[in-house]
Amino acid sequence: MECISVFDMLKIGVGPSSSHTLGPWRAAERWLKELQETHALSTVVSVKVQLYGSLSLTGKGHATDIAVMLGLMGEDPVTIACDSIPAKIEALTSKRQLLLDQKHWIAFTPEKDINYNREFLPFHANGMRFEAHLTNGDTVSETYYSIGGGFVVKEERQHAKENKVLFKTFPCPIKTGDELLAYCAEQGKSISEIVWKNERSLRSEDEINKGLREIWDAMLECMYLGCHTEGTLPGGLNVKRRAFAMHQKLKGSVPYSTPREWLESIRDTEVKFRQILKWVSCFALSVNEVNAALGRVVTAPTNGSAGVIPAVLMYYLVIENHDGDFDDVKRFLLTASEIGSIFKKGATISAAMGGCQAEIGVSSAMAAAGLTELMGGTPDQVLMAAEIAMEHHLGLTCDPIGGLVQVPCIERNSMGAIKAINASEMALDADPSEAIVPLDKVVNTMWETAKDMNSKYKETSEGGLAVGVFLSDC
């Protein structure tokens, strides 16, 4: 069984897209590693990149070309200074040279060496091929697929050496919601405790806590940056950042200078009832405005849906429980990640395969589950909350205007966060034994809906708002 860690579902990376930016970036890194292992890297004369399907159709708007170049340069999406990216790309473009894996220079012209093919490869909508021409005249190539959430595989997944990292033996291997509930009942544990037990089979307690703190810090810093940055987003749509103005109207007078102090200042602000949804929207918008500007976010489970989980977690910390601490954050993230992994195993988290229901829908279900556990819900209520959240995202299309992760993507994070909170409230007030639709049924329904959905609504910018709104009108 495919056993997915919390650190597989929640990854730190650079926006605007986990499947179109982080995935190709990681694929380029993997390819360089393979070249190094076969001693071919030092003999590379030139490189060509072929992008297929959704990567081709929306690659420009999703910065796929930039991600590929940074990956080939050996840059790390977790540590790179995001404000240095424009200068690095400008230098490469003007010199028409690329420092391959930070080791040796090769000639590289983006317009000529990155090719966009509208053809869809059979294995997945997000296909890419890297080709290297060597000094001995040989050409070596490899094909990868970005399957959502920053996950990258080869077509021969079950045989590929580099994909075996996804297959580990957990004490409590879980594929479905029913299996998760069975472990909880059998062992008398909450969902987060079951997930913690699985994580402990992979790494030490200190390593898990350190990793989860880094994830939460990245989320908090992203929200802080988004709430304190004004201006217009790049890409040509002239989308104005809104989180800054919203935050200015909502914040109190308590001083702060760091993201953590900012969190405490919001807790000390008297939040009126009518402001609660505004705060949630502000948190969600802030993350995805940073994401749209090639900033650092946490895939949760994707970049396009990165704002939902941080916004709902902030809602808990600043509205529901002012005494909430890192233990609460940890329980939330562990629970949310497990729900996300169930959707990934039983359906998809790739908009190119399932539309936006696979991104915002899944993230809303994850957030609803995490919030419900923190609010004292039983494992059955946690899964019920996840089901309710996804049920009301079924059929949601992915139709980004101009191929940019901006309209309607940014606002959808706000809607997904609010739906997650509503779903949690309904589940906490309900008797799960009376539920008509179990989580596993909605996972299966989402996948069947994805397969029935026309390809033009799957991150191709060939349908919906992407063609219903003319760029000249923006």
BELQUI-V386631 format. One line per field, one symbol per residue. ss: DSSP state (@ for helix, = for strand, . for the rest). psi: psi as a letter, one per 20 degrees, with the letter a starting at -180 (. if undefined). burial: 1 if it has 16 or more other ideal C-beta (glycine too) atoms within 10 Angstrom, else 0. A space follows every 50 residues. Layout:
BEGIN
ss: ???
psi: ???
burial: ???
END
This chain:
BEGIN
ss: .....@@@@.====...@@@@@@@@@@@@@@@@@@@@...@@@======= ===@@@@......@@@@@@@@@.........@@@@@@@@@@@@@@.==== ...====..@@@@====........=========....==========.. ===.......@@@@@@..........@@@@@@@@@@@...@@@@@@@@@@ ....@@@@@@@@@@@@@@@@@@@@@@@....=.......=..@@@@@@@@ ........@@@@@@@@@.....@@@@@@@@@@@@@@@@@@@@...====. .....@@@@@@@@@@@@@@@.....@@@@@@@@@@@@@@@@@@@@@.... @@@@.@@@.@@@@@@@@@@@@@@@....@@@@@@@@@@@@@......=.. @@@.....@@@@@@@@@@@@@@@@@@@@...@@@....@@@@@@@@@@@@ @@..@@@=......@@@@..@@@.
psi: qoopqhihhoqpapriphhifgghghggggghgghghjkigijpgrqqpp pqchhghjgghjkhggggghghijqpihiqohiigghghgggghhkqpno kkgqqqppoghhiopopippqhgqhmqqppppprhjiqpqrqprpojqjj pprrhlgiipgiiihioroqhmpphrhhhghgggghikqrghhggggghi ihrrghggggghghgggggghgggghijprbqqriiilppphhghgghhh qbjpqrirgghgghhhhipooqgiighggggggghggihgghkkrprppm irghkiigghghghgghighnijqahhggggghggghhgghghghidqkp hihjaihifhgghgggggggghghjjqrhhhghgggggghhjipjpromp pjjqmfojgghhhghhghhggggggghhjrohijphorghhhgghgghgg hipqhijmlikjrbhhiipphii.
burial: 00111111111111111111111111111111011000011011011111 11111111111111111111111010100101001001100100000111 10000101010011001001101111111111110000010011111111 11110010000010000001010101100110110000111111110110 00000001001100110111111111101000111010101111011001 10000000100110111010000000011111111111111111111111 11111111111111111110000100011111111111111111111111 11111111111111111111111110111111111111111010011111 11111111111111111111111111110101001001110110111011 001011111111110100100000
END
